[in-house]
Amino acid sequence: MNEPVFNNTYIDLPGVFYVNQPAIPVREPALIALNTELADELGLDARWLQGPEGLAMLAGNALPAGAASIAQAYAGQQFGNWVPQLGDGRALLIGEIDSPDGRHFDVQLKGSGPTAFSRNGDGRAALGPVLREYIVSEAMARLGVPTTRALAAVATGQKVQRETALPGGILTRVAASHIRVGTFQYFAARRDTDALQALLSHTIARHYPDVDGPMGLLAGVVSRQAELIARWLSLGFIHGVMNTDNMTISGETIDYGPCAFLDEYDPGKVFSSIDRHGRYAYANQTGIAGWNLAQLASSLLPLMGPQEPAIEKATEVVNGFTEAFQSAWLGAFGAKIGLAKPTRHDQVLINDLLKLMAEHGADFTNTFSALREGSAPEWLSGWRIAWQARLAAQSDDPQAIMARANPVVIPRNHLIEKVIEAGYEGDFGPFHEMNAALASPFDQSADNQLYRTPPRSEERVTQTFCGT
């Protein structure tokens, strides 16, 4: 069995970027799940990870050669309010690995104990949020959404105190990197242009090797975020806490706290218990992404030369998010109704469908799945006439297009809650069953009716919680 080979390019950056921080050992770690498929993709030996040395690493009790655990520094706007220092308060970057196909990944322990950035928190995670992030991040990957990944979930054998004492857990998270908009904000707020330049060079080398300078980086992030948010909306996904410290430069979805998927379609829907004013509601996510990108642009301005032309050019780049998003949204939703090459004229057809769905409280996923299966409800009969006329004008097979765009199963909120409840009782059968069902989200033939069925009224989840 082979121990993983780690390196850590982030520690080559100046010391202001991080704090050296060991994980706090736990007494009785137990492996709940190992993502063997992801381990293989990363070139990691699953047998080693499942053994005592691997478990010790996944629990934060020991680190293999080359690993160096650090807590990264960053700032952020949380619900619009500026917080000059946040940082990894319950997570540690233990190192980086190179996959067999040449890609570079961070490996992070989430819930591994307090750090210098914990702000009086315990740095731990309750088991429930660990199970939620594992389920949702892996489902998003299967749905084709750029995302951080879950390599493992470990029970710590210790309680964490929240409103009550709950079993603790640690998630091993894999990402292209954990560099955030808030990372740039951290150094810009301190007017540390040397650190900003070092961060810019590091980020470009890692994520955007074909771009040049801060303006090129900004344009690259704008493009990736436009695609990402369009994918979110096309799946009915609500992140729930789109603070600038929760937006990655790589374009991956990160920090699955109070996230949720729509059951019935409602553009104003909010699940997050801390989003009291709907700032991050389903339909607001586009505008917030643009706002976050403007904060990134502001942070990069000190590196852009003379400020007046730099501000003008950066504003133009950020404003380009709107057009990039509209194009990505049209492509994503056009595919959901079987259009190979949707045009701006098709926006009316798509929006008419969404309006009808909202009026009828229609299940988001199942409505599009019904179109794919040719079993649309009666209240869509008028809309279907225009839709079928539009499909007749193209030569591409709409069924094949819809089959790739419309999942039949998603991580439904009420089922995740049942998984968490069972997990707190020590029963991880529902957790494994749900992950198995979500592994083939587009498969109509699978025996997954439980995961296709919307919640009954008494099962509805109205609020989701960060919980960590």
C-alpha positions as CSV (number, residue, x, y, z in Angstrom):
1,M,0.0,0.0,0.0
2,N,1.3,3.5,-0.9
3,E,1.3,6.5,1.2
4,P,0.2,9.7,-0.7
5,V,2.9,12.1,-1.9
6,F,2.1,15.7,-0.8
7,N,3.6,19.0,-1.5
8,N,2.4,22.5,-0.6
9,T,3.1,25.4,-2.9
10,Y,0.9,27.8,-0.8
11,I,3.5,27.7,2.0
12,D,6.0,29.2,-0.5
13,L,4.0,32.4,-0.3
14,P,4.9,34.9,2.4
15,G,4.0,34.1,5.9
16,V,1.1,36.6,6.0
17,F,-0.9,34.2,3.8
18,Y,-1.4,31.5,6.5
19,V,-0.8,30.3,10.0
20,N,1.0,27.0,10.6
21,Q,-1.5,25.0,12.5
22,P,-1.6,21.4,13.5
23,A,-5.0,19.6,13.6
24,I,-6.2,18.7,17.1
25,P,-6.3,14.9,17.4
26,V,-9.6,13.1,18.1
27,R,-10.0,10.1,20.4
28,E,-11.9,7.5,18.4
29,P,-12.0,8.3,14.7
30,A,-14.1,6.0,12.5
31,L,-14.4,6.0,8.7
32,I,-17.9,6.6,7.5
33,A,-17.2,6.9,3.8
34,L,-14.3,6.9,1.5
35,N,-14.8,8.2,-2.1
36,T,-12.8,5.4,-3.8
37,E,-13.7,6.7,-7.3
38,L,-12.3,10.1,-6.4
39,A,-9.3,8.6,-4.7
40,D,-8.5,6.7,-7.9
41,E,-8.9,9.9,-10.0
42,L,-6.4,11.6,-7.7
43,G,-4.0,8.7,-7.9
44,L,-4.4,7.9,-4.2
45,D,-4.3,4.4,-2.8
46,A,-7.7,3.7,-1.4
47,R,-6.4,0.7,0.6
48,W,-3.9,2.9,2.4
49,L,-6.6,5.5,3.1
50,Q,-8.9,2.8,4.6
51,G,-6.1,1.5,6.8
52,P,-4.9,2.9,10.2
53,E,-2.4,5.4,8.7
54,G,-5.0,6.7,6.3
55,L,-7.6,7.0,8.9
56,A,-5.2,8.9,11.1
57,M,-4.6,11.4,8.2
58,L,-8.3,11.8,7.5
59,A,-9.0,12.5,11.2
60,G,-6.1,14.9,11.5
61,N,-4.3,12.7,14.0
62,A,-1.2,12.3,11.8
63,L,0.1,13.7,8.5
64,P,2.1,11.8,5.9
65,A,5.5,13.0,4.5
66,G,5.3,16.3,2.6
67,A,2.1,17.4,4.2
68,A,2.1,20.7,6.2
69,S,-1.2,21.8,7.8
70,I,-2.0,25.5,7.5
71,A,-5.0,27.8,8.1
72,Q,-5.3,30.2,5.2
73,A,-6.0,33.9,5.8
74,Y,-8.8,35.8,4.0
75,A,-11.4,38.4,4.6
76,G,-14.9,38.9,3.1
77,Q,-18.2,40.6,2.9
78,Q,-20.7,38.6,4.9
79,F,-24.3,39.5,3.8
80,G,-22.8,42.7,2.6
81,N,-21.0,43.6,5.8
82,W,-17.2,43.9,5.7
83,V,-15.2,41.6,7.9
84,P,-11.5,42.4,7.6
85,Q,-10.3,39.0,8.9
86,L,-12.0,35.7,8.6
87,G,-9.7,32.8,7.6
88,D,-9.9,29.1,8.0
89,G,-11.6,28.9,11.4
90,R,-12.4,25.2,11.2
91,A,-10.4,23.9,8.3
92,L,-6.8,23.1,7.5
93,L,-5.1,22.8,4.2
94,I,-2.9,19.7,4.8
95,G,-1.2,19.8,1.4
96,E,-1.5,19.5,-2.4
97,I,-1.3,16.5,-4.7
98,D,-0.8,16.1,-8.4
99,S,-3.2,13.7,-10.1
100,P,-2.1,11.2,-12.7
101,D,-3.5,13.5,-15.5
102,G,-1.4,16.4,-14.3
103,R,-4.0,18.4,-12.4
104,H,-3.2,20.0,-9.1
105,F,-5.5,19.8,-6.0
106,D,-5.7,21.0,-2.5
107,V,-6.6,18.5,0.2
108,Q,-8.3,20.1,3.2
109,L,-9.6,18.8,6.5
110,K,-12.9,20.6,7.5
111,G,-13.8,20.3,11.2
112,S,-10.3,19.5,12.4
113,G,-10.2,21.9,15.4
114,P,-9.6,25.5,16.3
115,T,-7.1,27.7,14.5
116,A,-5.8,31.2,14.9
117,F,-8.8,32.3,12.9
118,S,-11.5,30.5,14.9
119,R,-12.8,33.7,16.7
120,N,-13.6,31.8,19.9
121,G,-15.2,28.9,17.9
122,D,-14.4,25.3,18.6
123,G,-13.2,24.7,15.0
124,R,-15.1,21.4,14.9
125,A,-18.0,20.3,12.7
126,A,-21.1,18.4,13.7
127,L,-21.7,15.2,11.8
128,G,-24.8,16.5,10.1
129,P,-23.1,19.3,8.1
130,V,-20.3,16.8,7.1
131,L,-22.9,14.4,5.7
132,R,-24.7,17.2,3.9
133,E,-21.6,18.6,2.2
134,Y,-20.5,15.1,1.2
135,I,-23.9,14.3,-0.4
136,V,-24.4,17.7,-2.1
137,S,-20.9,18.3,-3.4
138,E,-20.7,14.8,-4.9
139,A,-24.2,15.2,-6.4
140,M,-23.1,18.4,-7.9
141,A,-20.0,16.8,-9.4
142,R,-22.3,14.1,-11.0
143,L,-24.6,16.8,-12.3
144,G,-21.6,18.4,-14.1
145,V,-21.2,21.4,-11.9
146,P,-17.7,22.7,-11.0
147,T,-17.4,22.0,-7.3
148,T,-15.2,21.0,-4.4
149,R,-15.3,17.3,-3.8
150,A,-15.6,15.0,-0.8
151,L,-12.9,12.5,-0.4
152,A,-13.9,11.1,3.0
153,A,-16.2,11.6,6.0
154,V,-15.0,10.6,9.4
155,A,-16.8,10.4,12.7
156,T,-14.6,11.8,15.5
157,G,-16.0,9.8,18.4
158,Q,-16.4,13.1,20.2
159,K,-19.4,15.5,20.8
160,V,-19.5,19.1,19.7
161,Q,-21.7,21.6,21.5
162,R,-24.2,23.4,19.4
163,E,-27.8,24.0,20.7
164,T,-27.3,20.5,22.0
165,A,-24.4,18.1,22.1
166,L,-24.0,16.4,18.7
167,P,-21.7,13.8,17.3
168,G,-18.7,15.3,15.6
169,G,-17.3,14.7,12.1
170,I,-14.5,15.7,9.8
171,L,-14.8,16.1,6.0
172,T,-11.8,15.7,3.8
173,R,-12.4,18.2,1.0
174,V,-10.6,18.3,-2.4
175,A,-10.5,21.5,-4.5
176,A,-8.6,23.0,-7.4
177,S,-7.6,25.5,-4.7
178,H,-9.2,27.4,-1.8
179,I,-8.3,30.8,-3.1
180,R,-11.3,33.1,-2.7
181,V,-12.4,36.6,-3.6
182,G,-11.9,37.3,0.1
183,T,-8.3,36.2,-0.2
184,F,-7.6,39.1,-2.5
185,Q,-9.7,41.4,-0.3
186,Y,-7.6,40.5,2.7
187,F,-4.4,41.9,1.2
188,A,-6.1,44.8,-0.6
189,A,-7.6,46.0,2.6
190,R,-4.1,46.0,4.2
191,R,-2.7,47.8,1.2
192,D,-0.1,45.1,0.9
193,T,0.6,45.3,-2.8
194,D,3.6,42.9,-2.5
195,A,1.3,40.2,-1.1
196,L,-1.4,41.0,-3.7
197,Q,1.2,40.6,-6.5
198,A,2.4,37.3,-5.1
199,L,-1.2,36.1,-4.8
200,L,-1.9,37.2,-8.3
201,S,1.1,35.4,-9.7
202,H,0.3,32.3,-7.8
203,T,-3.3,32.3,-8.8
204,I,-2.6,32.8,-12.5
205,A,0.0,30.1,-12.6
206,R,-2.4,27.7,-10.9
207,H,-5.7,28.5,-12.6
208,Y,-5.3,30.8,-15.6
209,P,-1.9,30.2,-17.1
210,D,-3.0,31.6,-20.5
211,V,-4.0,35.0,-19.2
212,D,-1.8,38.0,-18.5
213,G,-2.0,40.3,-15.5
214,P,-4.8,41.3,-13.1
215,M,-7.2,42.3,-15.9
216,G,-6.8,38.9,-17.5
217,L,-7.4,37.1,-14.2
218,L,-10.5,39.2,-13.6
219,A,-11.9,38.4,-17.1
220,G,-11.2,34.7,-16.5
221,V,-13.0,34.6,-13.1
222,V,-16.0,36.6,-14.6
223,S,-16.3,34.0,-17.4
224,R,-16.2,31.0,-15.0
225,Q,-18.6,32.5,-12.5
226,A,-21.1,33.3,-15.3
227,E,-21.1,29.6,-16.3
228,L,-21.3,28.4,-12.7
229,I,-24.3,30.5,-11.7
230,A,-26.2,29.6,-14.8
231,R,-25.6,25.9,-14.0
232,W,-26.8,26.5,-10.4
233,L,-30.0,28.1,-11.6
234,S,-30.6,25.4,-14.2
235,L,-30.7,22.8,-11.5
236,G,-32.7,24.8,-8.9
237,F,-29.7,25.1,-6.6
238,I,-29.6,27.8,-3.9
239,H,-26.2,28.2,-2.3
240,G,-27.5,30.1,0.6
241,V,-24.5,32.1,1.7
242,M,-22.8,33.7,-1.3
243,N,-20.4,35.9,0.8
244,T,-17.2,37.0,-1.0
245,D,-15.2,34.5,1.2
246,N,-17.4,31.8,-0.3
247,M,-16.6,32.5,-4.0
248,T,-13.6,30.8,-5.4
249,I,-11.3,32.2,-8.0
250,S,-11.2,28.8,-9.7
251,G,-14.9,28.9,-10.4
252,E,-15.8,25.9,-8.2
253,T,-18.8,25.8,-5.9
254,I,-17.5,25.9,-2.3
255,D,-18.8,25.9,1.3
256,Y,-22.0,23.9,1.2
257,G,-23.6,25.2,4.4
258,P,-27.3,26.1,4.3
259,C,-27.6,25.1,0.6
260,A,-30.7,23.5,-0.8
261,F,-32.4,22.5,-4.0
262,L,-35.8,23.8,-5.0
263,D,-38.8,21.5,-4.7
264,E,-41.6,23.7,-6.1
265,Y,-40.3,26.5,-8.3
266,D,-40.3,29.9,-6.6
267,P,-37.7,32.5,-7.8
268,G,-37.8,34.3,-4.4
269,K,-37.2,31.1,-2.4
270,V,-34.8,31.3,0.6
271,F,-33.9,28.3,2.8
272,S,-30.9,29.6,4.8
273,S,-31.9,30.4,8.4
274,I,-29.4,33.3,8.5
275,D,-30.6,34.9,5.2
276,R,-33.3,36.9,6.9
277,H,-33.8,39.4,4.1
278,G,-33.5,37.2,1.1
279,R,-30.2,38.6,-0.1
280,Y,-29.2,35.2,-1.5
281,A,-32.6,34.0,-2.7
282,Y,-32.7,31.8,-5.8
283,A,-33.2,34.6,-8.3
284,N,-30.8,37.0,-6.6
285,Q,-27.8,34.8,-7.0
286,T,-27.0,36.3,-10.4
287,G,-26.8,39.8,-9.1
288,I,-24.9,38.8,-6.1
289,A,-22.3,37.1,-8.2
290,G,-21.8,40.3,-10.2
291,W,-21.5,42.3,-7.0
292,N,-18.9,39.9,-5.6
293,L,-16.9,40.2,-8.9
294,A,-16.9,43.9,-8.5
295,Q,-15.3,43.4,-5.1
296,L,-12.6,41.3,-6.7
297,A,-12.0,44.0,-9.3
298,S,-11.7,46.6,-6.5
299,S,-9.1,44.4,-4.8
300,L,-7.1,44.1,-8.0
301,L,-7.0,47.8,-8.8
302,P,-3.7,48.5,-7.0
303,L,-2.1,46.1,-9.5
304,M,-3.6,47.7,-12.6
305,G,-1.5,50.8,-13.0
306,P,-3.0,54.3,-13.5
307,Q,-6.3,54.2,-11.6
308,E,-8.7,56.2,-13.9
309,P,-8.2,54.0,-17.0
310,A,-7.9,50.9,-14.8
311,I,-11.3,51.6,-13.1
312,E,-12.9,52.1,-16.5
313,K,-11.5,48.9,-18.0
314,A,-12.2,46.8,-14.8
315,T,-15.8,48.1,-14.8
316,E,-16.2,47.1,-18.4
317,V,-14.9,43.6,-17.6
318,V,-17.2,43.2,-14.6
319,N,-20.2,44.5,-16.6
320,G,-19.4,41.8,-19.1
321,F,-20.6,39.3,-16.5
322,T,-24.2,40.1,-17.4
323,E,-23.9,39.1,-21.1
324,A,-21.8,36.1,-20.3
325,F,-24.3,34.9,-17.7
326,Q,-27.3,35.5,-20.1
327,S,-25.6,33.4,-22.8
328,A,-24.8,30.6,-20.3
329,W,-28.3,30.7,-18.8
330,L,-29.9,30.6,-22.3
331,G,-27.7,27.6,-23.2
332,A,-28.5,25.8,-20.0
333,F,-32.2,26.4,-20.0
334,G,-32.5,26.0,-23.7
335,A,-31.0,22.5,-23.4
336,K,-33.6,21.7,-20.6
337,I,-36.3,22.2,-23.2
338,G,-34.5,20.4,-25.9
339,L,-33.0,23.2,-27.9
340,A,-29.6,22.6,-29.5
341,K,-28.9,26.3,-30.4
342,P,-31.3,28.5,-28.4
343,T,-31.4,32.2,-29.5
344,R,-32.5,35.3,-27.6
345,H,-36.0,34.8,-29.0
346,D,-36.2,31.6,-27.0
347,Q,-36.0,33.5,-23.8
348,V,-39.7,34.3,-24.0
349,L,-40.5,30.6,-24.4
350,I,-38.4,29.6,-21.4
351,N,-39.6,32.5,-19.2
352,D,-43.2,31.6,-20.0
353,L,-42.6,28.1,-18.8
354,L,-41.0,29.3,-15.6
355,K,-43.9,31.7,-14.9
356,L,-46.4,28.8,-15.3
357,M,-44.3,26.7,-13.0
358,A,-44.3,29.4,-10.4
359,E,-48.1,30.0,-10.7
360,H,-48.8,26.2,-10.2
361,G,-46.1,25.6,-7.6
362,A,-44.7,23.0,-9.8
363,D,-41.8,20.8,-8.8
364,F,-38.7,22.2,-10.6
365,T,-36.8,19.0,-11.3
366,N,-39.9,16.9,-12.0
367,T,-41.4,19.4,-14.4
368,F,-38.4,19.3,-16.7
369,S,-38.1,15.6,-16.2
370,A,-41.7,15.3,-17.4
371,L,-41.0,17.3,-20.5
372,R,-38.1,14.9,-21.2
373,E,-40.4,11.9,-20.7
374,G,-43.3,13.3,-22.7
375,S,-45.7,13.4,-19.7
376,A,-46.1,17.2,-19.1
377,P,-49.1,18.2,-16.9
378,E,-52.3,19.5,-18.5
379,W,-51.6,23.1,-17.4
380,L,-48.7,23.2,-19.8
381,S,-50.9,22.3,-22.8
382,G,-51.0,25.8,-24.2
383,W,-47.3,26.3,-23.7
384,R,-46.5,23.0,-25.3
385,I,-48.0,24.1,-28.7
386,A,-45.4,26.9,-29.0
387,W,-42.7,24.6,-27.6
388,Q,-43.4,21.8,-30.1
389,A,-43.5,24.3,-33.0
390,R,-40.1,25.6,-31.9
391,L,-38.7,22.0,-31.7
392,A,-40.0,21.3,-35.2
393,A,-37.7,24.1,-36.5
394,Q,-34.5,22.2,-35.5
395,S,-33.0,19.0,-36.8
396,D,-31.3,17.9,-33.6
397,D,-33.0,15.3,-31.4
398,P,-34.6,17.2,-28.5
399,Q,-34.9,14.0,-26.4
400,A,-31.2,13.4,-26.4
401,I,-30.5,17.0,-25.5
402,M,-33.0,17.0,-22.6
403,A,-31.7,13.6,-21.4
404,R,-28.3,15.3,-20.8
405,A,-29.7,18.4,-19.2
406,N,-32.5,17.2,-17.0
407,P,-31.7,15.0,-14.0
408,V,-34.4,12.8,-12.6
409,V,-32.9,12.9,-9.1
410,I,-31.4,15.7,-7.0
411,P,-30.3,15.8,-3.3
412,R,-33.8,16.6,-2.0
413,N,-33.7,18.6,1.3
414,H,-36.1,16.4,3.2
415,L,-34.2,13.3,2.4
416,I,-30.9,14.9,3.4
417,E,-32.5,15.7,6.8
418,K,-33.5,12.1,7.2
419,V,-30.0,11.0,6.4
420,I,-28.6,13.4,9.0
421,E,-31.1,12.2,11.6
422,A,-30.2,8.6,11.0
423,G,-26.5,9.5,11.1
424,Y,-26.8,11.1,14.5
425,E,-28.2,7.7,15.6
426,G,-25.2,5.9,14.2
427,D,-27.1,4.6,11.1
428,F,-25.3,5.4,7.9
429,G,-27.3,3.1,5.7
430,P,-29.5,6.0,4.4
431,F,-26.4,8.1,3.7
432,H,-24.8,5.4,1.5
433,E,-28.1,4.7,-0.2
434,M,-28.6,8.3,-1.1
435,N,-25.1,8.7,-2.5
436,A,-25.6,5.6,-4.6
437,A,-28.9,7.0,-6.0
438,L,-27.3,10.4,-6.8
439,A,-24.4,8.8,-8.6
440,S,-26.5,8.4,-11.7
441,P,-28.8,11.5,-11.6
442,F,-29.8,11.3,-15.3
443,D,-30.7,7.6,-15.4
444,Q,-34.4,7.2,-15.9
445,S,-34.2,3.4,-15.7
446,A,-32.7,3.3,-12.2
447,D,-34.8,2.2,-9.2
448,N,-34.8,5.6,-7.6
449,Q,-38.4,6.6,-7.1
450,L,-37.9,7.6,-3.5
451,Y,-35.4,10.2,-4.6
452,R,-37.7,11.5,-7.4
453,T,-40.6,12.1,-5.2
454,P,-41.2,15.6,-3.8
455,P,-41.8,15.9,0.0
456,R,-45.2,15.5,1.5
457,S,-46.5,18.7,3.3
458,E,-45.3,17.4,6.6
459,E,-41.8,16.5,5.2
460,R,-41.1,20.0,3.7
461,V,-37.9,21.6,4.8
462,T,-38.4,25.4,5.2
463,Q,-35.1,26.3,6.7
464,T,-31.5,25.0,6.4
465,F,-28.6,25.7,8.7
466,C,-24.9,26.2,8.5
467,G,-24.6,24.0,11.6
468,T,-20.8,23.9,11.8
